[in-house]
Amino acid sequence: MKHWQELLDGCVRDVADLKDRLHLSDDEVEALQAIERSYPVCIPAYYLDLIDPEDRHDPIRKMCVPDAMEFSLGGSPDTSGEHDNTVVQGMQHKYRQTVMILSTNQCAMYCRHCFRKRLVGLSSAEVAAHLPEMAAYVSAHPEIDNVLISGGDAFLNSNEVIEEYLETFTSIPHIRFIRFGTRTPVTFPQRIFEDDGELTDLLARYGERKQIVVVTHFNHPREITDQSRQAVRELQRAGCVVRNQTVLLRGVNDDPDVLSSLLNTLVYIGVMPYYVFQCRPVEGVKNQFQVPLARGVAIVDEAKASMSGIAKAFRYAMSHPTGKIEILGPAGEGKLAFKYHQAKDPADNARLFVRDVAPDQCWLD
């Protein structure tokens, strides 16, 4: 067993183990255990140490510890139409140039705002068993120029499974780059730099064939630690481009100063902001984390005023069933302007539109 796997075995998976550390009452433990039976808990020791145990509203705590709001009514299990985009078991083709593989249902940490909380799905071995069929599909579609390996968390696959994906897709001539979606640099950086750099050596070797891009997910400045910086540096040394997607989350980063600090600091460590996403109206997430669209626009615009040009070269967007919709800004009293950044229907590509948006509205129907 690799050292990173041994560390993963030490994750907290029962809220009862948090009772003393977070000063939980017996009633609170019982209530949160009811939630974890529906939405599992997994918190690495590293990430747990980032929580201020004296602060009930600590933003790090909100992202990893269950909350009674997860059982509040409302929301959808699949807000982006992922089921409808599946072309091979475990693989989706929503946008013309990209296929996405849900390579595993495992994460180093189960984020409470996850939009795939519904996901039970296949094991990583079962998904990998469909690789020949996936490769055949991609080979037959020359318009596909990149593969996004996601999950769960793509880096929770073993090095052997990751190499299978890299060997398969770097061998297809029209694939120009491969992306890995992972939060391990944030929640479990030991995955990157433990075991004598086996993972980064693997990425560097295949990076000689095709560019490898790592898309990670920092949401708060306190997630940028010495260990996460080390993980980012090791990925960069391996030749990977590292970019970040942030989700705008109520009680975590819905403050212009927090958001600008986060994105400026990411640029300082060489991680380029990519998107700030509107939180999706997911069951178990919607009522706890969503920020109204009009307020989100104001937060993003005010934060940009304190950012360098590179730090604010991101798009504030929502991942909608019809495509990625950029949220542009106010367009008159009670209205917001939007633009399709990517569209499932080619007729929507780059389309601008304006909608009436209520003050408490958090999504587009």
Residue pairs with C-beta under 8 A, 6 or more apart in sequence:
2 159
2 194
2 195
2 198
3 190
3 194
3 195
4 188
4 190
4 191
4 194
4 195
7 44
7 45
7 46
7 188
7 190
7 194
8 44
8 108
8 188
10 44
10 45
11 42
11 43
11 44
11 45
11 108
11 109
12 18
12 41
12 42
12 43
12 45
12 48
13 40
13 41
13 42
14 33
14 36
14 41
15 24
15 29
15 32
15 33
15 36
15 41
15 65
15 66
16 29
16 33
18 24
18 29
18 43
18 65
19 26
19 29
21 48
21 53
22 51
22 53
22 61
22 65
23 53
23 54
24 32
31 68
32 65
32 66
32 67
32 68
34 71
35 66
35 67
35 68
35 70
35 71
36 66
38 70
38 71
38 284
39 66
39 70
39 110
39 112
39 117
39 284
40 110
41 65
41 66
41 110
42 107
42 108
42 109
42 110
43 64
43 65
43 109
43 110
44 108
44 109
44 187
44 188
46 187
46 188
46 189
46 190
46 227
47 60
47 64
47 109
47 186
47 187
47 188
48 64
50 60
50 222
50 223
50 225
51 58
51 60
51 61
51 64
51 65
52 58
52 60
52 61
55 61
57 251
59 219
59 220
59 222
59 251
59 252
59 253
59 258
60 220
60 222
60 223
62 112
62 249
62 251
62 252
62 288
62 289
63 111
63 112
63 113
63 219
63 220
63 249
63 252
64 109
64 110
64 111
64 112
64 187
65 112
66 112
67 112
67 288
69 287
69 288
70 112
70 284
70 285
70 288
71 284
72 286
72 287
72 288
73 287
74 281
74 283
74 286
74 287
75 281
75 282
75 283
75 284
75 285
75 286
75 287
76 281
76 282
76 283
77 117
77 118
77 282
77 283
78 118
79 115
79 280
79 281
79 282
79 319
79 321
79 363
80 94
80 115
80 280
80 319
80 320
80 321
81 94
81 321
81 344
82 92
82 94
84 321
85 92
85 93
85 94
85 344
86 92
87 93
87 99
87 137
88 130
88 133
88 134
88 137
89 122
89 127
89 130
89 133
90 101
90 102
90 103
90 121
90 122
90 126
90 127
90 130
90 134
91 99
91 100
91 101
91 102
91 130
91 134
91 137
92 99
92 100
92 101
92 102
93 99
93 100
93 137
93 141
93 144
94 100
94 323
94 344
95 323
95 342
95 344
96 143
96 144
96 346
97 143
97 144
97 145
97 146
98 144
98 145
98 146
98 147
98 148
99 134
99 137
99 138
99 144
99 147
99 148
100 147
100 148
100 149
100 150
101 127
101 134
101 147
101 148
101 149
101 150
101 165
102 119
102 121
102 122
102 127
102 150
102 151
102 152
103 124
103 127
103 128
103 149
103 150
103 151
103 152
103 154
103 157
103 161
103 165
104 123
104 124
104 127
104 151
104 152
104 153
104 154
104 156
104 157
105 119
105 120
105 121
105 122
105 123
105 124
105 151
105 152
106 124
106 151
106 152
106 153
106 156
107 114
107 151
107 152
107 153
107 156
107 183
107 187
108 153
108 156
108 183
108 184
108 187
108 188
108 191
109 183
109 187
109 188
111 183
111 187
112 285
112 288
112 289
113 247
113 249
113 252
113 279
113 285
113 288
113 289
114 282
114 285
115 280
115 282
115 285
116 152
117 282
117 283
117 284
117 285
118 282
118 283
119 152
121 127
121 152
124 152
124 156
124 157
124 158
124 161
125 161
128 157
128 161
128 164
128 165
131 164
131 165
131 168
134 168
135 168
135 169
135 172
138 144
138 147
138 169
138 172
138 175
139 172
142 174
144 174
144 175
145 174
145 175
145 176
145 177
146 175
146 176
146 177
146 178
146 179
147 165
147 169
147 175
147 178
147 179
148 179
148 180
148 181
148 215
149 162
149 165
149 178
149 179
149 180
149 181
150 180
150 181
151 157
151 181
151 182
153 181
153 182
153 183
153 184
154 162
154 180
154 181
154 182
155 162
155 180
155 182
155 184
155 191
155 192
155 199
156 184
156 191
157 165
159 198
159 199
159 202
162 199
162 202
163 202
163 206
165 178
166 178
166 202
166 203
166 206
166 212
167 206
169 175
169 178
169 210
170 178
170 206
170 209
170 210
175 210
176 210
176 211
177 210
177 211
177 212
177 213
178 206
178 210
178 211
178 212
178 213
179 212
179 213
179 214
179 215
180 212
180 213
180 214
180 215
181 215
181 217
182 214
182 215
182 216
182 217
183 216
183 217
184 191
184 192
184 216
184 231
185 192
185 214
185 216
185 228
185 231
185 232
185 235
185 242
186 216
186 217
186 218
186 219
186 223
186 228
187 223
189 225
189 227
189 228
189 230
189 231
190 227
191 199
191 231
192 199
192 200
192 230
192 231
192 234
192 235
193 200
193 230
193 231
193 234
197 234
200 234
200 235
200 237
200 238
201 238
203 212
203 235
203 238
203 239
203 240
204 237
204 238
204 239
206 212
207 238
207 239
207 240
208 239
211 239
211 241
212 238
212 239
212 240
212 241
213 240
213 241
213 242
213 243
214 235
214 240
214 241
214 242
214 243
215 243
215 244
215 245
215 274
216 242
216 243
216 244
216 245
216 271
217 244
217 245
217 246
217 247
218 224
218 228
218 244
218 246
218 262
218 266
218 271
219 246
219 247
219 249
219 252
219 253
219 262
220 252
220 253
220 258
220 262
221 258
221 261
221 262
221 265
224 262
224 265
224 266
224 269
229 269
232 242
232 269
232 270
232 271
233 269
233 270
235 242
236 242
236 270
241 272
242 270
242 271
242 272
243 271
243 272
243 273
243 274
244 266
244 271
244 272
244 273
244 274
245 274
245 275
245 276
245 277
246 253
246 259
246 262
246 263
246 273
246 275
246 276
246 277
247 276
247 277
247 278
247 279
247 289
248 254
248 259
248 276
248 277
248 278
248 279
248 291
248 296
248 299
248 300
248 316
249 279
249 289
249 291
250 279
250 288
250 289
250 290
250 291
251 289
252 258
252 289
253 259
253 262
254 291
254 295
254 296
254 299
255 299
256 299
256 302
256 303
256 305
256 306
257 303
257 306
259 276
259 299
259 300
259 303
260 303
260 304
260 305
260 306
260 307
260 311
263 273
263 276
263 303
263 307
263 311
263 312
263 314
264 306
264 307
264 308
264 311
266 272
266 273
266 311
267 273
267 308
267 310
267 311
272 310
272 313
273 311
273 312
273 313
273 314
274 314
275 314
275 315
275 316
275 317
275 324
276 300
276 314
276 315
276 316
276 317
277 317
277 318
277 319
278 290
278 291
278 293
278 296
278 316
278 317
278 318
278 327
278 362
278 363
279 285
279 286
279 289
279 290
279 291
279 362
280 286
280 318
280 319
280 363
281 290
281 362
281 363
286 362
290 362
290 363
291 299
291 362
292 359
292 360
292 361
292 362
293 327
293 336
293 357
293 361
293 362
293 363
294 330
294 336
294 357
294 359
294 361
296 316
296 327
297 316
297 327
297 329
297 330
297 336
300 316
300 327
301 329
303 312
304 312
315 324
315 326
315 341
316 326
316 327
317 324
317 325
317 326
317 327
317 341
318 324
318 325
318 327
318 363
318 364
320 364
321 344
322 340
322 343
322 344
322 345
322 348
323 340
323 341
323 342
323 343
323 344
323 345
323 348
324 340
324 341
324 342
324 343
325 338
325 339
325 340
325 341
325 364
326 338
326 339
326 340
326 341
327 336
327 338
328 336
328 337
328 338
328 339
328 352
329 336
329 337
330 336
330 337
331 337
331 354
332 354
334 356
334 357
334 358
335 354
335 355
335 356
335 357
336 354
336 355
336 357
337 352
337 353
337 354
338 352
338 353
338 354
338 355
338 364
339 350
339 351
339 352
339 353
340 348
340 349
340 350
340 351
342 349
343 349
343 351
355 364
